[in-house]
Amino acid sequence: MQMKGLAIALGVGAAAGAVAILAMPRNNPTRRLAAKAADKVEDVAWKVSSKITDEFDL
């Protein structure tokens, strides 16, 4: 039960942080940095997904 509560708390915190960053002006350095980080995470996710698909594609 404690892990479930921790996961919920982390999820809510991440969502609140994302909303705060999105509320910033587009030219804010923090928002630009967050956008770059999100792009990198998306790229890695696509690469991992492709690798998994290639490994299990029979």
Residue pairs with C-beta under 8 A, 6 or more apart in sequence:
21 30
21 31
21 34
22 31
24 30
24 31
25 31
26 32
